[in-house]
Amino acid sequence: MSWLIGFIGLALTVSTATFGWGAPGHETVGAIADQLIAGRRAEAEVRKLLKPAETLERVSTWADCARDDCGRLTDEERQFVHRNPRQAHYHFTDVPFQAAGYAERGVGTSDDDIVHILKQCIQVLQGVRGRSANPHNFSQREALLLLVHLIGDVHQPLHVGAAYLSDKNAFVVPASAAAVDHARIFKTDGDNELIFESRSLHSFWDSRAVSDAMRRAQVHTPAEFAAVLMQSAPNMPIVTGDVTKWPAKWATETLAVSKEAHEGLAVEQREERGTRGETHFIWRVAAPVDYAKTASALAATELTRAGYRLAAVLEAVWH
């Protein structure tokens, strides 16, 4: 706990992370943050917004459940979805993975992408008022529920960096959004259209990378995994300054991880598929023999970073 206080203290002195990770990964992030804010003001403020039986771990999948990923929607989720018809877009940004960093108005970004929504959630929790600070009219509870989940997502490499392919099946960087014309340059929807080991590459990172990391740690539950990950200090640059600018910096950092996630991938073939009368393509890819092992190690690092950064944001909001 002492080094957590030092981490947060430094950040505050200077300032005075498509179903990302799947349930086990998000719950691990929440479980880490639950432990780190225990006994501090942030915990007390969080409890004001959560229901009696809720924890950060338990609400970490709320944003995916609002996308109808958990069965029947609750009244709260249904109302949120009604007011936020583009809420599925809040979970990602599709920056070309080769990019040096996240840039406003860059290819694959939008006003509803994960970086903008995280910034909005932080401002709502800070109590900042006005349409510009809260264009989607989130309540403080909604802002917290989204924040817990999306900090996990912004640390999932394929929720930030995405592949774009040419008509020659080569990875390319579009010069502009208009260049993605689905004739010469194609988007892959966060690598959901890349097929690896009979599933989308995105799904591989959401589930297989996490389950492999948990198996290597010899744990069975997110709480156990969180405890293992917290045994070592996080391999994480400290983000300081204005907390509302942290999400963009994390997105830039995650792009570097996305480059690693795409390293060594080779497109083997393109296939045409038809869905609901529309034609689209998928690309089958091959990866290095040690790809799964590398992915699980990266996933463990990213989940750890996300958990610590979730705690740091909450501490920064309620310092």
C-alpha positions in Angstrom: 0.0 0.0 0.0 2.9 2.4 0.7 4.1 2.4 -2.9 0.5 2.9 -4.1 0.3 6.0 -1.9 3.6 7.1 -3.3 2.4 6.5 -6.9 -0.8 8.5 -6.3 0.9 11.1 -4.2 3.3 11.9 -7.0 0.5 12.1 -9.6 -1.5 14.5 -7.4 1.5 16.6 -6.5 2.2 17.3 -10.2 -1.5 17.8 -11.1 -2.5 19.5 -7.5 -7.1 0.5 -21.2 -15.4 -6.1 -29.1 -15.7 -7.0 -25.5 -12.4 -6.0 -24.1 -10.8 -8.7 -22.1 -14.0 -10.6 -21.4 -15.5 -10.9 -17.9 -12.4 -12.4 -16.1 -10.1 -9.7 -17.4 -12.4 -6.8 -16.4 -13.1 -8.4 -13.0 -9.4 -8.7 -12.4 -9.0 -5.0 -13.1 -11.8 -4.1 -10.7 -10.5 -6.5 -8.0 -7.1 -4.8 -8.1 -8.6 -1.4 -7.8 -10.9 -2.5 -4.9 -7.8 -3.5 -2.9 -5.8 -0.4 -3.7 -8.5 2.1 -2.7 -9.6 0.2 0.4 -9.7 2.5 3.5 -9.2 5.7 1.5 -11.5 8.5 0.6 -12.0 7.2 -2.9 -13.5 4.0 -1.5 -16.0 6.0 0.5 -17.0 8.1 -2.5 -17.3 5.0 -4.8 -19.6 3.3 -2.2 -21.9 6.3 -2.4 -22.5 5.5 -6.1 -22.6 1.7 -5.9 -25.4 -0.4 -4.5 -24.8 -2.2 -1.2 -23.6 -5.5 -2.6 -21.6 -4.0 -5.5 -17.8 -3.7 -5.8 -15.6 -2.4 -8.6 -15.0 -6.1 -9.5 -18.7 -6.9 -9.7 -19.7 -3.8 -11.7 -16.7 -4.1 -14.1 -18.8 -5.8 -16.8 -21.8 -3.5 -16.6 -20.9 -1.6 -19.8 -20.7 -4.9 -21.7 -24.0 -6.0 -20.2 -25.6 -2.8 -21.4 -24.6 -4.1 -24.9 -26.8 -7.1 -24.3 -23.8 -9.3 -23.6 -25.2 -10.7 -20.3 -28.8 -11.6 -21.3 -31.8 -9.6 -20.5 -31.1 -5.9 -19.8 -31.9 -4.5 -16.4 -34.1 -1.3 -16.2 -31.0 0.7 -15.5 -29.2 -0.7 -18.6 -32.2 -0.3 -20.8 -32.6 3.4 -19.9 -28.9 4.0 -20.5 -29.0 2.3 -23.9 -32.1 4.3 -24.8 -30.3 7.6 -24.1 -27.0 6.4 -25.7 -27.7 4.7 -29.0 -24.0 4.8 -29.9 -22.9 3.3 -26.7 -21.2 0.3 -28.4 -18.7 2.8 -29.9 -17.6 3.9 -26.5 -15.5 0.9 -26.0 -12.8 1.4 -28.6 -10.9 3.6 -31.0 -9.5 2.1 -34.3 -6.2 3.9 -34.8 -3.9 2.2 -37.3 -1.6 0.1 -35.1 1.5 1.4 -36.8 0.7 5.0 -35.7 3.0 6.8 -33.3 0.3 7.9 -31.0 -3.4 8.7 -30.5 -4.2 12.0 -32.3 -7.5 14.0 -32.2 -9.4 13.6 -35.5 -6.9 10.9 -36.7 -7.9 7.9 -38.7 -10.2 5.6 -36.6 -11.0 8.1 -33.9 -14.3 9.8 -33.2 -16.0 12.0 -30.6 -17.6 8.9 -29.2 -14.5 6.8 -29.0 -13.0 5.4 -25.8 -10.6 8.3 -25.2 -13.4 10.9 -25.3 -15.8 8.9 -23.2 -13.2 8.2 -20.5 -12.4 11.9 -20.4 -16.1 12.7 -20.0 -16.6 10.1 -17.3 -13.7 11.7 -15.3 -15.1 15.2 -15.7 -18.6 14.0 -14.5 -17.1 12.4 -11.4 -15.1 15.6 -10.8 -18.4 17.4 -10.8 -17.7 19.5 -13.9 -20.9 20.8 -15.3 -22.0 21.9 -18.8 -22.8 20.4 -22.1 -19.2 20.4 -23.3 -18.1 18.4 -20.3 -21.0 15.9 -20.3 -22.5 15.8 -23.8 -24.1 12.4 -23.2 -25.6 13.5 -19.9 -24.2 10.7 -17.9 -25.1 10.5 -14.2 -22.3 10.1 -11.8 -23.1 6.5 -11.3 -23.1 5.8 -15.0 -19.8 7.6 -15.3 -18.3 5.4 -12.6 -19.7 2.2 -14.2 -18.3 3.2 -17.6 -15.0 4.3 -16.2 -14.4 0.9 -14.4 -14.9 -1.0 -17.6 -13.4 1.4 -20.2 -10.1 1.7 -18.3 -9.8 -2.0 -18.9 -10.7 -1.6 -22.5 -8.2 1.1 -23.2 -5.5 -1.3 -22.1 -6.6 -4.0 -24.5 -4.3 -3.6 -27.5 -6.9 -4.3 -30.1 -9.4 -1.8 -28.6 -6.9 1.0 -29.5 -4.7 -0.2 -32.4 -6.4 -1.9 -35.4 -5.2 -3.3 -38.7 -6.1 -1.9 -42.1 -5.4 -3.9 -45.2 -4.8 -3.1 -48.8 -6.3 -4.9 -51.8 -3.0 -6.7 -51.9 -3.6 -8.1 -48.4 -0.8 -6.0 -46.9 -1.1 -4.0 -43.6 -1.2 -0.3 -44.5 -1.8 3.1 -42.8 -4.6 5.0 -44.5 -3.7 8.6 -45.2 -7.2 9.7 -44.1 -10.5 8.3 -43.1 -11.8 8.8 -46.6 -9.0 6.5 -47.9 -10.7 3.6 -46.2 -12.9 2.9 -49.3 -13.4 -0.9 -49.0 -12.0 -1.2 -52.5 -8.3 -0.4 -52.1 -8.1 -0.1 -48.4 -10.2 -2.0 -45.9 -10.8 -1.7 -42.1 -10.9 -4.8 -40.0 -13.2 -3.5 -37.2 -10.7 -3.8 -34.4 -9.3 -7.0 -35.9 -12.6 -8.7 -35.7 -12.3 -9.5 -39.4 -8.9 -11.1 -38.9 -9.3 -14.9 -38.3 -6.7 -16.6 -36.1 -7.1 -20.2 -34.9 -10.7 -20.4 -36.0 -11.7 -17.2 -34.1 -11.3 -13.5 -34.6 -8.0 -12.2 -33.5 -9.9 -9.7 -31.3 -11.7 -12.5 -29.6 -8.4 -14.3 -29.0 -7.1 -11.3 -27.1 -10.4 -10.8 -25.2 -10.5 -14.4 -23.9 -7.6 -16.8 -24.8 -4.9 -14.3 -23.8 -6.5 -13.8 -20.4 -7.3 -17.5 -19.7 -3.7 -18.4 -20.7 -2.3 -15.8 -18.3 -4.5 -17.1 -15.5 -3.5 -20.7 -16.2 0.2 -19.7 -16.1 -0.4 -17.9 -12.8 -2.2 -21.1 -11.5 -5.3 -19.3 -10.5 -9.0 -19.9 -11.1 -10.8 -16.6 -10.2 -10.2 -12.9 -11.0 -9.7 -12.2 -7.3 -6.9 -14.8 -7.2 -5.4 -13.4 -10.3 -5.5 -9.9 -9.0 -3.7 -11.0 -5.8 -0.9 -12.7 -7.9 -0.5 -9.6 -10.2 -0.2 -7.3 -7.2 2.7 -9.3 -5.7 5.0 -7.3 -7.9 5.2 -3.6 -8.5 3.5 -2.8 -11.8 5.6 -2.3 -14.9 4.1 1.0 -15.6 5.2 4.6 -16.4 3.6 7.0 -13.9 1.1 9.3 -15.6 1.0 12.7 -14.1 -0.6 16.1 -14.7 -4.2 16.7 -15.7 -6.2 13.5 -15.0 -8.5 14.2 -17.9 -5.6 13.9 -20.3 -4.5 10.5 -19.0 -6.8 8.5 -21.3 -5.2 9.9 -24.5 -1.7 9.1 -23.0 -2.7 5.6 -22.2 -4.1 5.1 -25.7 -0.7 6.2 -27.1 1.0 3.7 -24.8 -1.4 0.9 -25.7 -0.6 1.5 -29.4 2.9 0.4 -28.6 1.5 -2.8 -27.2 -0.7 -3.2 -30.2 2.4 -3.1 -32.4 3.6 -6.1 -30.4 0.2 -7.8 -30.8 0.6 -7.5 -34.6 4.3 -8.3 -34.8 4.9 -11.4 -37.0 1.3 -11.7 -38.2 1.0 -12.8 -41.8 -2.1 -12.6 -44.0 -2.6 -16.0 -45.6 -5.8 -15.4 -47.6 -8.8 -13.2 -48.0 -12.3 -14.6 -48.1 -15.6 -13.0 -49.1 -18.5 -13.3 -46.8 -22.1 -12.2 -47.1 -24.1 -11.1 -44.1 -27.7 -9.7 -44.3 -27.3 -9.0 -48.0 -24.0 -7.2 -47.5 -20.7 -8.5 -48.7 -17.5 -8.1 -46.6 -14.1 -9.7 -46.3 -12.3 -11.7 -43.6 -8.6 -12.4 -43.6 -7.0 -15.5 -42.2 -3.8 -14.8 -40.5 -0.9 -16.9 -39.2 1.2 -16.0 -36.2 4.6 -17.0 -34.8 4.7 -20.2 -32.8 5.2 -18.4 -29.5 2.4 -15.9 -30.2 0.0 -17.2 -27.5 2.7 -17.1 -24.8 3.6 -13.6 -25.7 0.0 -12.5 -25.7 -0.7 -13.9 -22.3 2.3 -12.1 -20.8 1.2 -8.8 -22.4 -2.3 -9.4 -21.2 -1.1 -9.8 -17.6 0.9 -6.6 -17.8 -2.0 -4.6 -19.3 -4.5 -5.9 -16.8 -2.1 -4.9 -14.0 -1.7 -1.4 -15.4 -5.4 -1.0 -15.8 -6.1 -2.0 -12.2 -3.6 0.4 -10.8 -4.7 3.2 -13.1 -8.3 2.8 -12.2 -7.4 3.2 -8.6 -5.2 6.2 -9.5 -8.0 8.0 -11.4 -10.4 7.5 -8.5 -7.8 8.8 -6.1 -7.2 11.8 -8.4 -10.9 12.6 -8.6 -11.4 12.3 -4.8 -8.1 13.3 -3.4 
